[in-house]
Amino acid sequence: MQKQSTGYLFILPALMVLGMLIAYPVAYTGLLSVTDNAGNFVGLENFRRVLAARATPIAFWNTLWWVLGSIIFQVLFGVMAAILLNQNFRGRAIVRSVTLVPWVVPGIVAATTWAWMLHTEFGIINYMLTAPGLIDKPIGWLTNGNTVMPVMIAINIWKMFPFVAIMVLAGLQSIPNDLYEAARIDGASFWEEVWYVMLPQVRSVIVAITLLLVIWALNHITIIYAITRGGPANKTLITPIQIFRTAFDGMQFGQAAGLSVMFFGVAIVIVFIYIRTLASNPEEAR
């Protein structure tokens, strides 16, 4: 009993820090969600107003598109890059270092750089396409409602796929050579090695990384906010940006808190379903 009490004393400082940094802000946000700006209790009125806002369903579907589009290709390109970087070739160390550059660059710096590169009149992307005659006139990548969200997703993929690549590469390097040798003795081709040896061995790594990417994508606003601020015409408006706008542009902190609580609930449900799906498959859960 005394040993247990001593253990609790050791973890008490960490619990106190977590309480201040996590529990208190969450509880205070919940309190704000049922009060107005004057601190008066209004019940579910803030939730009703947020749900009635025209921007709310737009932001929800944009967020869904943003998260799914980003994660699918981040994982796909990251795994492909990891498999490539796991091969023996001249200059491999340099290629590995260069691959990390997008992930290392601060988000605001990356967003500003891409905003200039994609500028309709002065951007290098349009110049590289118009100079050889690939397109007749410059494309408004950031002003056209049909292209702006795919461009945001592409930038986010570019920014985060190196993280996936490095994590998966670490998993690939831990695979025993005996498995490769056994596969080659059986006459397996390179792609059969990838499918039957590499991917099964790093499945748990991919599962954990995907969960992290989901959490990050749900909360990440740097790229979109720095480049478009949710425009044009709310084409890139995602729920975290709507929360920010409601709170600091509209000065409706109760409604912003209510939207935060609902968004937090949706995120918890997504993570719970993901974890339960893994729990139902013990092999992947490992």
C-alpha positions as CSV (number, residue, x, y, z in Angstrom):
1,M,0.0,0.0,0.0
2,Q,2.8,2.4,0.9
3,K,4.5,1.7,-2.5
4,Q,1.3,2.5,-4.3
5,S,1.0,5.8,-2.4
6,T,4.6,6.7,-3.3
7,G,3.8,6.0,-6.9
8,Y,0.8,8.3,-6.8
9,L,2.9,11.0,-5.3
10,F,5.4,10.7,-8.2
11,I,2.7,11.1,-10.9
12,L,0.8,13.8,-9.0
13,P,2.8,16.7,-10.5
14,A,2.2,15.4,-14.0
15,L,-1.5,15.0,-13.3
16,M,-1.7,18.6,-12.0
17,V,0.0,19.9,-15.1
18,L,-2.3,17.9,-17.3
19,G,-5.2,19.2,-15.3
20,M,-4.2,22.8,-15.9
21,L,-3.3,22.4,-19.5
22,I,-6.1,20.1,-20.6
23,A,-8.9,19.6,-18.1
24,Y,-9.4,23.3,-17.1
25,P,-9.5,24.7,-20.7
26,V,-12.0,21.9,-21.7
27,A,-14.2,22.6,-18.7
28,Y,-14.0,26.3,-19.2
29,T,-15.0,26.0,-22.9
30,G,-17.9,23.9,-21.9
31,L,-19.0,26.6,-19.5
32,L,-18.7,29.3,-22.2
33,S,-20.8,27.2,-24.5
34,V,-23.9,27.7,-22.3
35,T,-23.4,31.4,-21.5
36,D,-23.5,34.6,-23.5
37,N,-20.8,37.3,-23.7
38,A,-22.2,38.8,-20.4
39,G,-21.8,35.5,-18.6
40,N,-25.5,34.8,-18.4
41,F,-26.7,31.2,-18.7
42,V,-28.5,30.6,-22.0
43,G,-28.7,26.9,-22.1
44,L,-28.5,25.4,-25.6
45,E,-29.1,28.7,-27.4
46,N,-25.5,28.9,-28.6
47,F,-25.6,25.4,-30.1
48,R,-28.9,26.3,-31.8
49,R,-27.5,29.4,-33.4
50,V,-24.3,27.7,-34.5
51,L,-26.3,24.8,-36.1
52,A,-28.6,27.3,-37.8
53,A,-25.7,29.2,-39.3
54,R,-25.3,28.7,-43.1
55,A,-21.5,28.3,-42.8
56,T,-21.7,25.4,-40.4
57,P,-22.6,22.6,-42.9
58,I,-20.3,24.1,-45.5
59,A,-17.4,24.0,-43.0
60,F,-18.3,20.5,-41.9
61,W,-18.1,19.1,-45.4
62,N,-15.0,21.0,-46.3
63,T,-13.4,19.7,-43.1
64,L,-14.3,16.1,-44.1
65,W,-12.9,16.6,-47.6
66,W,-9.8,18.3,-46.2
67,V,-9.1,15.4,-43.7
68,L,-9.8,12.5,-46.0
69,G,-8.0,14.0,-49.0
70,S,-5.0,14.9,-47.0
71,I,-4.6,11.7,-45.1
72,I,-5.2,9.2,-47.9
73,F,-2.4,10.7,-50.0
74,Q,-0.1,11.5,-47.1
75,V,-0.1,7.9,-46.2
76,L,0.1,6.6,-49.8
77,F,3.0,8.9,-50.8
78,G,4.7,8.5,-47.4
79,V,4.8,4.7,-47.7
80,M,6.0,4.8,-51.3
81,A,8.7,7.3,-50.3
82,A,9.8,5.1,-47.4
83,I,10.0,2.0,-49.6
84,L,12.2,4.0,-52.0
85,L,14.4,5.4,-49.3
86,N,14.8,1.9,-47.9
87,Q,16.6,0.7,-51.1
88,N,20.4,0.9,-51.5
89,F,21.5,3.5,-54.0
90,R,24.1,6.1,-54.3
91,G,23.3,9.4,-52.5
92,R,20.6,7.8,-50.4
93,A,21.6,9.9,-47.3
94,I,21.3,13.1,-49.3
95,V,17.9,12.1,-50.7
96,R,16.7,11.2,-47.2
97,S,17.7,14.6,-45.9
98,V,16.1,16.5,-48.8
99,T,12.9,14.5,-48.3
100,L,12.6,15.9,-44.7
101,V,12.7,19.6,-45.9
102,P,8.9,20.1,-46.4
103,W,8.2,18.7,-42.9
104,V,11.0,20.8,-41.3
105,V,9.9,24.1,-42.9
106,P,7.6,26.0,-40.5
107,G,3.9,26.0,-41.6
108,I,3.6,29.7,-42.0
109,V,6.7,29.9,-44.1
110,A,5.5,27.1,-46.3
111,A,2.1,28.7,-46.7
112,T,3.5,32.1,-47.6
113,T,5.9,30.5,-50.1
114,W,3.2,28.5,-51.8
115,A,0.9,31.5,-51.9
116,W,3.4,33.4,-53.9
117,M,4.2,30.5,-56.1
118,L,0.5,30.0,-56.9
119,H,-0.3,33.7,-57.4
120,T,-2.4,34.2,-60.6
121,E,-0.2,36.9,-62.2
122,F,3.2,36.6,-60.6
123,G,3.4,33.0,-59.5
124,I,6.1,30.7,-60.8
125,I,3.6,27.8,-61.2
126,N,1.6,29.7,-63.9
127,Y,4.8,30.9,-65.5
128,M,6.1,27.4,-65.8
129,L,2.8,26.3,-67.4
130,T,2.3,29.3,-69.7
131,A,5.9,29.6,-71.0
132,P,6.0,26.3,-72.8
133,G,2.3,26.7,-73.9
134,L,0.8,24.0,-71.6
135,I,-2.0,26.4,-70.7
136,D,-3.3,29.4,-72.7
137,K,-3.7,31.8,-69.7
138,P,-2.8,31.9,-66.0
139,I,-5.0,29.8,-63.7
140,G,-6.4,31.4,-60.5
141,W,-5.4,28.5,-58.3
142,L,-6.3,30.4,-55.1
143,T,-9.3,32.3,-56.5
144,N,-11.2,29.6,-58.4
145,G,-13.6,27.7,-56.2
146,N,-13.0,24.5,-58.2
147,T,-9.2,24.5,-57.6
148,V,-8.6,26.1,-54.3
149,M,-9.4,23.2,-52.0
150,P,-7.5,20.6,-54.0
151,V,-4.5,23.0,-54.0
152,M,-4.8,23.3,-50.2
153,I,-4.9,19.5,-49.8
154,A,-1.9,19.2,-52.2
155,I,0.1,21.6,-50.1
156,N,-0.8,19.7,-46.9
157,I,0.2,16.5,-48.5
158,W,3.6,18.0,-49.5
159,K,4.0,19.3,-46.0
160,M,3.3,16.1,-44.1
161,F,4.1,13.1,-46.2
162,P,7.8,13.2,-45.1
163,F,6.8,12.5,-41.6
164,V,5.0,9.4,-42.7
165,A,8.0,8.4,-44.8
166,I,10.5,8.7,-41.9
167,M,8.3,6.8,-39.5
168,V,7.6,4.0,-42.0
169,L,11.3,3.9,-43.0
170,A,12.2,3.3,-39.3
171,G,9.8,0.4,-39.3
172,L,11.1,-1.0,-42.5
173,Q,14.7,-1.0,-41.2
174,S,13.7,-3.1,-38.3
175,I,12.5,-6.0,-40.5
176,P,14.8,-9.0,-40.2
177,N,16.8,-9.8,-43.3
178,D,15.7,-13.5,-42.9
179,L,12.2,-12.6,-44.1
180,Y,13.6,-11.0,-47.3
181,E,15.9,-14.0,-47.9
182,A,13.0,-16.5,-47.4
183,A,10.9,-14.5,-49.8
184,R,13.6,-14.5,-52.4
185,I,14.2,-18.2,-52.1
186,D,10.5,-18.7,-52.8
187,G,11.0,-16.7,-56.0
188,A,9.2,-13.5,-54.8
189,S,9.5,-10.4,-56.9
190,F,10.1,-7.0,-55.5
191,W,6.4,-6.1,-55.5
192,E,5.6,-9.3,-53.8
193,E,8.2,-8.5,-51.1
194,V,6.5,-5.2,-50.7
195,W,3.0,-6.7,-50.4
196,Y,3.8,-9.8,-48.3
197,V,6.8,-8.8,-46.3
198,M,7.2,-5.0,-45.9
199,L,3.6,-3.8,-45.5
200,P,2.5,-6.5,-43.0
201,Q,5.5,-5.7,-40.9
202,V,4.9,-2.0,-40.8
203,R,1.1,-2.2,-40.5
204,S,1.0,-1.2,-36.9
205,V,3.3,1.8,-37.7
206,I,0.9,2.9,-40.4
207,V,-2.1,2.5,-38.2
208,A,-0.6,4.7,-35.4
209,I,0.6,7.3,-37.9
210,T,-2.8,7.5,-39.5
211,L,-4.4,8.2,-36.1
212,L,-2.0,11.0,-35.5
213,L,-2.6,12.4,-39.0
214,V,-6.4,12.4,-38.4
215,I,-5.9,14.3,-35.1
216,W,-3.5,16.8,-36.7
217,A,-5.7,17.4,-39.8
218,L,-8.8,18.1,-37.7
219,N,-6.9,20.8,-35.8
220,H,-4.6,22.1,-38.5
221,I,-5.5,25.6,-39.8
222,T,-2.1,27.2,-40.6
223,I,-1.9,26.5,-44.3
224,I,-5.5,27.3,-45.1
225,Y,-5.8,30.4,-42.9
226,A,-2.5,31.8,-44.0
227,I,-3.3,31.5,-47.7
228,T,-7.0,31.9,-48.1
229,R,-8.5,32.5,-44.6
230,G,-11.3,30.2,-45.6
231,G,-12.1,31.8,-48.9
232,P,-13.0,32.4,-51.6
233,A,-16.7,32.3,-50.8
234,N,-16.1,29.8,-48.0
235,K,-14.7,27.2,-50.4
236,T,-11.9,26.4,-48.0
237,L,-13.7,27.2,-44.8
238,I,-13.1,24.4,-42.3
239,T,-14.6,24.1,-38.8
240,P,-11.5,25.2,-36.9
241,I,-11.4,28.4,-39.0
242,Q,-15.1,28.9,-38.5
243,I,-14.6,28.7,-34.7
244,F,-11.8,31.3,-34.9
245,R,-13.9,33.6,-37.0
246,T,-16.9,33.3,-34.7
247,A,-14.8,34.1,-31.7
248,F,-12.5,36.8,-32.8
249,D,-14.1,38.3,-35.9
250,G,-17.7,38.0,-34.7
251,M,-16.9,38.3,-31.0
252,Q,-19.4,35.6,-30.2
253,F,-17.4,33.6,-27.7
254,G,-20.3,31.5,-26.5
255,Q,-21.2,30.3,-30.0
256,A,-17.5,29.6,-30.8
257,A,-17.3,27.6,-27.6
258,G,-20.5,25.7,-28.5
259,L,-19.1,24.9,-31.9
260,S,-15.8,23.8,-30.3
261,V,-17.7,21.4,-28.0
262,M,-19.6,19.9,-30.9
263,F,-16.4,19.6,-33.0
264,F,-14.6,18.0,-30.0
265,G,-17.4,15.5,-29.7
266,V,-17.2,14.6,-33.4
267,A,-13.4,14.2,-33.2
268,I,-13.7,12.0,-30.1
269,V,-16.3,9.8,-31.9
270,I,-14.0,9.4,-34.9
271,V,-11.0,8.5,-32.8
272,F,-13.1,6.1,-30.7
273,I,-14.5,4.3,-33.8
274,Y,-10.9,4.1,-35.2
275,I,-9.6,2.6,-32.0
276,R,-12.5,0.2,-31.6
277,T,-12.0,-1.0,-35.2
278,L,-8.4,-1.8,-34.4
279,A,-9.4,-3.4,-31.1
280,S,-11.6,-5.8,-33.1
281,N,-8.6,-6.8,-35.1
282,P,-5.9,-7.8,-32.6
283,E,-3.3,-8.3,-35.3
284,E,-3.5,-4.6,-36.4
285,A,-3.8,-3.4,-32.9
286,R,-0.4,-4.8,-32.2
